């Protein structure tokens, strides 16, 4: 395995400035046992049914977290989970965060070692902070190293703080992209609707930095419960 020092130096040659570390070898069977354990704990019982599409997504995300080059996703990009309500998108991001904590997973950005664990906040919460505190309320979201914006597109298009109107989430996405910060998303909107809700520029930002992953709600059931 290459040294951490050499891997950090390689980030300078990556367009994104990001390099993932490998956490290998690992047993997929053990990893799935742990992952599904988190899922069952999340819903409070064992009535968990996962279809083929979701099972494949979870398997690939385990590979993604471990920095496994056999993963079907781009290891140096973040994650955007797309699907209707009840597809388990938010829960999946919470499971990823819990799973990451086991090995204190790290990555490198612009030659610096960084924690891969991310903050999760809904787009509506970010907008609410702008409405109550103005730009000061959202400034922290412009600099957090790793952030998940949950439920992208559920927020109002324009927000107002004492007459200062702003498309808050567009502002956050643009600012984070310009800084090369890792941003994950979940959304009930498909790619076409994301493009329509924002604009070509913002959509291209998301597409450039994310693995666009479809989660099919028909394949995911938790005893009739929706998340």
WOZI-V866859 format. One record per helix or strand of 3 or more residues. SS is the DSSP state (H for helix, E for strand). FROM is the first residue (numbers start at 1). TO is the last residue. If there is no record, write none. Layout:
# WOZI-V866859
ss-><SS:SS>
from-><FROM:FROM>
to-><TO:TO>
This chain:
# WOZI-V866859
ss-><H:E:H:H:E:H:E:E:E:H:H:E:E:E:H:E:H:H:E:H:E>
from-><4:18:28:52:78:89:106:112:119:123:135:146:159:164:168:182:191:200:210:217:220>
to-><13:20:43:65:82:103:109:115:122:133:142:152:161:166:179:187:197:209:214:219:222>
